[in-house]
């Protein structure tokens, strides 16, 4: 398993690099289309990771479930705020602002 410090550094690297490419994408498409495509790619990557975890150990997905309904509801709310509120409006601001570097 990866240690928390390494995970935090890798996370910071990903979150630091992704806005560069999002801003470049805003030169070629609207922010709404960019967010829609980002969501599609998130889904594809999630399916790949889920499939790889399942193939590695078929019980790894279902072994730690204590309350699927509550967990799913909380993940749905988190996804709404992260993706719809956060990412959508971030891309709208990034696409309409001239105060960014790219």
C-alpha positions, 0 to 999 in steps of 0.5 A: 500500500502507498503511504499517505505522504506519497499519496498526497504528493502524487495528488498535488502533482495531478491537481497542479498539472490538470488545470494547465491542460484544461486551460489549453483545452479552453482555447479550442472548445467551450467550457461546458463541452470541456466539462462534459468530456472531462466527466466522460473520461473520468467515467472511463478511467473509473471503469478501468480502475474498477475492472482492474481491482476486480480482476486482481481480487474479486472480493476487494470491491465488496468486502468492505461494505457495511452500508451501501445505501448510505455510502452511495448517497454520500458519494453522490453528494460529494460527486455533485459538489466536486464535479458540478459545482467545483469543476463546472464553475472552475472551467467556466472561470478558466475559459472566460478569464484572461488573467491566467498564464496560458 
